[in-house]
Amino acid sequence: MTPTLLPGDWLLVRYGAPVRPGAIVLARFRRRPDLLVIKRAVAEQDGGWLLASDNAGQGSDSRQYGVADVLARAVRVWRPEGLPGAGRWRSAPRRWWGMAPREFRSPEQA
């Protein structure tokens, strides 16, 4: 799957905003607190969230680092000039394409 965000995109985030599955979030993995990431929220677990990369073949996510603490939710995306769809703010996409990766599914969903 192609990434939702392109290099150079800007995000407007809201700290403390409610999160639901499919939202783009700013977070820190508990196993890697030095790493600030932008990922897609998949499911709540252990007081945090499981996160997934839109481009699973290229990125790392909760399959490698486990549960993350969400700091903020993206509310708008700005694509600078020179990129497709440039020059305007747009709502942060909340869609989740398909099902969560098998590693994230509960036994009932597997």
C-alpha positions in Angstrom: 0.0 0.0 0.0 1.3 3.5 -0.8 1.9 5.8 2.2 -0.9 8.3 3.1 1.7 10.9 3.8 4.6 11.9 1.5 8.0 13.2 2.5 7.6 17.0 3.1 3.9 16.8 4.1 3.1 18.9 7.2 0.7 17.7 9.9 -1.5 19.7 12.2 -2.1 17.7 15.4 -4.3 18.0 18.4 -2.7 16.9 21.7 -5.1 14.9 23.9 -7.7 14.5 21.1 -9.7 11.3 21.2 -8.3 8.5 19.1 -10.2 5.8 17.3 -9.0 3.0 15.0 -7.9 4.3 11.6 -6.7 7.7 12.9 -3.2 9.0 12.0 -1.4 9.7 15.3 1.8 11.0 16.8 3.1 8.5 19.3 6.1 7.0 21.2 6.6 3.2 21.4 7.1 2.1 25.0 10.1 0.0 23.9 11.6 2.9 22.0 10.7 6.1 24.0 13.4 8.0 22.1 11.5 7.4 18.8 8.7 9.8 17.9 6.5 8.3 15.1 3.5 9.1 12.9 1.5 5.9 12.4 -2.1 4.6 12.0 -3.9 3.6 15.2 -5.2 0.0 14.9 -6.5 -1.0 18.4 -6.3 -0.2 22.0 -4.2 -2.6 24.1 -2.7 -2.5 27.6 -3.6 1.2 28.2 -2.0 2.2 24.9 -2.4 1.6 21.1 -1.2 -0.8 18.6 0.1 1.1 15.6 0.6 0.1 11.9 2.5 1.5 9.0 0.4 2.3 5.9 3.3 0.8 3.9 4.0 -2.3 6.0 6.8 -3.5 3.7 8.9 -0.4 4.3 8.1 0.7 7.9 8.2 -0.6 11.4 5.2 -0.6 13.7 3.7 -2.4 16.7 4.8 -5.8 15.3 8.4 -4.8 16.1 8.0 -2.4 19.1 4.7 -3.3 20.8 2.3 -0.9 22.4 2.6 2.9 21.9 1.4 5.9 23.9 -0.4 8.3 21.6 0.4 11.9 22.2 -1.8 13.6 19.5 -4.1 12.9 16.6 -3.6 14.4 13.2 -6.5 16.7 12.2 -5.1 18.3 9.0 -2.4 17.6 6.4 -0.7 20.3 4.3 1.0 19.2 1.1 3.6 21.9 0.0 4.0 23.1 -3.6 5.6 20.7 -6.0 3.8 17.6 -4.7 0.6 16.1 -6.0 -2.4 17.8 -4.4 -0.3 20.7 -3.2 -1.2 24.0 -1.7 -4.1 23.4 0.6 -5.0 21.9 4.0 -7.0 18.8 3.9 -8.5 16.6 6.6 -6.3 13.9 7.9 -7.6 10.6 6.4 -9.3 8.3 8.9 -9.8 5.3 6.7 -8.3 2.0 7.3 -7.8 -0.1 4.2 -8.8 -3.7 4.8 -8.3 -5.6 8.0 -5.5 -5.1 10.5 -2.5 -7.3 10.0 -2.9 -10.8 11.3 -0.5 -10.1 14.2 -2.9 -7.4 15.5 -6.1 -9.4 15.3 -7.9 -10.9 18.3 -8.4 -14.7 18.3 -12.1 -14.1 17.3 -11.0 -12.2 14.1 -8.2 -14.6 13.1 
